[in-house]
Amino acid sequence: MKVLMKPIEMIAWFNGEKFPVPLRFRLQAEDGSNLVIKIDRILFQEEEKLAGNRMVVYRCEGVVQELNKVFELKYEILTCKWFLFKM
Amino acid sequence: MSDRIIFHIDVNSAYLSWEAAYRLQHGSQTDLRNIPSIVGGDQEKRHGIVLAKSIPAKKFGIITGETIHSAREKCPGLVMVPPNYYRYIMASDAMVNLLKDYSPLIQRYSIDEVFLDYSNMDIPFMDAAGEMSKKIENELGFTVNIGIGPNKLLAKMASDFSKPNKIHTLFNHQLEEKMWNLPVQDLFMVGSRTARKLNGRGIFTIGHLASLDREYIHSWLKKPGLLIWEYANGIENSEVRSGGTPIKSVGNSTTLPFDVETREEAHKVLLAISEMIGMRARDLEMCGWVISVSIKNHLFYSCSHQKKLTAPTDATSTIYKYAALLFDELWDGEPLRHLSISLSQLQSSEFFQISMLEPFDKKNRSLDRTIDSLRSKFGQNSIYRSCFLHSGIDPVIGGVVMEESYPMMSSYL
């Protein structure tokens, strides 16, 4: 996996648990087209507090351009922003 | 009751470590701590000094407080990042929260230094310190030095021994071995001037200072001399104050992006600073007796002037009135790069004696309060004096507001 840290648009589910559940997200591919990726499975999630900044890291599985891939998402609690961290 | 055990926890190159950890979290591939890098102000605005440096940058001889220009000369490939105080406060808060698991008595000595009272705890102090340091490193992504001693002074001296990511102890029986051979300027409260004075009489180590006769040092350097003599002997017994240090003065300053050359312009800058000081004093519910103004000219020569008022004040207009008066007495017409005002000898503004010599303006007080509440609700620049229109001077000037709740440096332990 490569570190990308790309801001993404996310549809997530806030189910009353501690952290939101990411469902699907959209990012711009290199050719400018939009790519929608559905999250099939969350392998694990954990909170990190580096430098006191709270972020939730999710390792997920999903189909990207017809390939089953593992990637990591990050949710920054302070700013409510989602990132594609690694893929 | 057994002896006191005090921890002093000091973040290694604080601003830089926090910046590095934050950047790694946001996908940065390089760790600022492993390359020559600094956190520093904006040179365009002439706030260009080194606030923190990495250990590789230190090897180039870069020191905290020097100008970015000279730092760059020492190390051409230097990476510079601007400071972000909000982030640093977040990191500092997270560290204090983590430390609260170990003791309820925590004193935030500055944004990156904390005293913790670990007396009479179950876990042995070395184990606890090791655990703290590991936990901070793993969870928060930066390293700390921990100094352990029987009082705050020795804990602070211990945390300074060797860096980074170390734990040191300094108890009274270790003074001779660990502290007395250090140069005298390494002692807390001994600045460059005092060190020069001491060196002038052949005193070069802390041990030598400690061995002097108490009466001799008292007659020579008076009360401050006695203090450093006690420190040299490891004598200090202040409490770990979890309530924070009491505020003794409210001051703000500004380094201007251009040199101020006219009296009118300088007065506007003073007014803008007065706005901030008045606002802060009223927020603290304090008013002050003494106003002082200090200026620095384009050749970096600085001087100051102060006045005791006939009645304490927290009013923007009164602060400005006296600041302008003091300024006029002080200024000789040279171009200025830096102006500051401070309000000291504070007391509660709940009750105070009004003066026969000074009109007490009730309307002005309520005007100030109204402006404060407007500004806190709609932003600092939501309402300002018309003289600042098109003047190129910010209507409210004063440092980093958030930083104020943590003293950057203090001589009170």
Interface residues (C-beta under 8 A of the other chain):
Chain A: V3 L4 M5 E48 K49 L50 A51 G52 N53 M55 L78 F83 F85
Chain B: W18 E19 A21 Y22 L24 Q25 H26 G27 Q29 R87 M90 A91 S92 D93 A94 M95 E139 L140 G141 F142
